[in-house]
Amino acid sequence: MTADPLFYEIFKEIPELFFELIGQLEKDPSIYKFSAPEIKQRNFRLDGLLLTSENHPNEPIYFLEAHSYQDDNFYNQLAAEIVLYLTQYQPPNHDWYAVVIYNARSSEGNFPRYLNFLLPHLRRFYLDELATTPEALLSVGVMRLIVENKSQGKTGELARVLMSQAQQELTDTTLKEKVLEFIKAVVIDKFASLSVEEIEAMLNLDSFNNLKTSRVYQEAKEEGIEQGIEEGIEQGILNQKLEMIPILLDLGLTVEQVAERLKLDIETVRKNTQQ
C-alpha cells in the first residue's frame, strides 16, 4: 500500500474519522457510500467521492483528495474533474464540497484566480499544522501516521498514542475495532520487513491483543497465500513451456516460430536452447 490508498481506505471504511476532520460530527456516515467513479471525458477518475443515496438530496456530497507534493496544475485538474462529474452524473444533491488533505502547507501549489468559483466549496486541511493544536483530533493523528516518514521509534510512539486515544474516546465497539485495526495495518505496511513479534513490541501489544489473531494480519496472510498460489501456477505454466522448446525445435520450428507459438520472448527461447 501507498499513502493515497490508505487515505481512501479511511474514507471508505471509517467515514466517521473524515467527518470528525471536517467538523461535521453530526453527520450520519451510514447515508454515504464511498466510490472512485470514472469520468469518461479524457479518462478522468476521481480519487474519492462520498455520495449519498437519492433519499438524501439535502445532504452535500464530498469530493476527496489527499495530496503530498506540489503541483501547480492540481487545482485545474480538480476543478475539471468536479465539473465533468456534475455534468455527467447530475446527482440530486443540492450542494457539494471539495476536501483536500495536504501533509503540509508546502505541498500546496498555486491557486489560479480564474478558479475563484471553487473557493466557497473548497476546504483545505494541513496535517502538520493541525497536529500542533492542543487537543489533536484522532482523525488528524491517524492521517499523520499514514504520511509519517520518521524512525520506527517515532512511528511506534505515535501509533501507541493513537491506539490509546481510540480506546478512550470511541464508545462504539465496532468503530473502535476498525480504527485499531487500521492503525495496525498502517504500521505493518510501513515496516513490512519486521516480524510479527517486532511489530507487537513496537505497538506494545500484550498476549491478550496478539497481532496474529487480528483481522489485518489474517487478511495479509491470506493475501500472501493467494499470491503464492498464483505465482506457483504461473511458474508451473512457464516450466511447461520451457520443456516444450527442444521438442518444437526438433520438429523443425525456428526460434522465432517457437517464441510465437509459446508466447515467449525470443531471448528466453534462445537462452533455454543453449542450455
C-alpha positions, 0 to 999 in steps of 0.5 A, a space after each residue: 500500500 501507498 499513502 493515497 490508498 490508505 487515505 481512501 481506505 479511511 474514507 471508505 471504511 471509517 467515514 466517521 474519522 473524515 467527518 470528525 476532520 471536517 467538523 461535521 460530527 453530526 453527520 450520519 456516515 451510514 447515508 454515504 457510500 464511498 466510490 472512485 467513479 470514472 469520468 469518461 471525458 479524457 479518462 478522468 477518475 476521481 480519487 474519492 467521492 462520498 455520495 449519498 443515496 437519492 433519499 438524501 438530496 439535502 445532504 452535500 456530497 464530498 469530493 476527496 483528495 489527499 495530496 503530498 507534493 506540489 503541483 501547480 496544475 492540481 487545482 485545474 485538474 480538480 476543478 475539471 474533474 468536479 465539473 465533468 462529474 456534475 455534468 455527467 452524473 447530475 446527482 440530486 444533491 443540492 450542494 457539494 464540497 471539495 476536501 483536500 488533505 495536504 501533509 503540509 502547507 508546502 505541498 500546496 501549489 498555486 491557486 489560479 484566480 480564474 478558479 475563484 468559483 471553487 473557493 466557497 466549496 473548497 476546504 483545505 486541511 494541513 496535517 502538520 499544522 493541525 497536529 500542533 493544536 492542543 487537543 489533536 483530533 484522532 482523525 488528524 493523528 491517524 492521517 499523520 501516521 499514514 504520511 509519517 516518514 520518521 524512525 520506527 521509534 517515532 512511528 511506534 510512539 505515535 501509533 501507541 498514542 493513537 491506539 490509546 486515544 481510540 480506546 478512550 474516546 470511541 464508545 462504539 465497539 465496532 468503530 473502535 475495532 476498525 480504527 485499531 485495526 487500521 492503525 495496525 495495518 498502517 504500521 505493518 505496511 510501513 515496516 513490512 520487513 519486521 516480524 510479527 513479534 517486532 511489530 507487537 513490541 513496537 505497538 506494545 501489544 500484550 498476549 491478550 491483543 496478539 497481532 496474529 489473531 487480528 483481522 489485518 494480519 489474517 487478511 495479509 496472510 491470506 493475501 500472501 497465500 493467494 499470491 503464492 498460489 498464483 505465482 506457483 501456477 504461473 511458474 508451473 505454466 512457464 516450466 511447461 513451456 520451457 520443456 516444450 522448446 527442444 521438442 518444437 525445435 526438433 520438429 523443425 520450428 525456428 526460434 522465432 516460430 517457437 517464441 510465437 507459438 509459446 508466447 515467449 520472448 525470443 531471448 528466453 527461447 534462445 537462452 533455454 536452447 543453449 542450455 
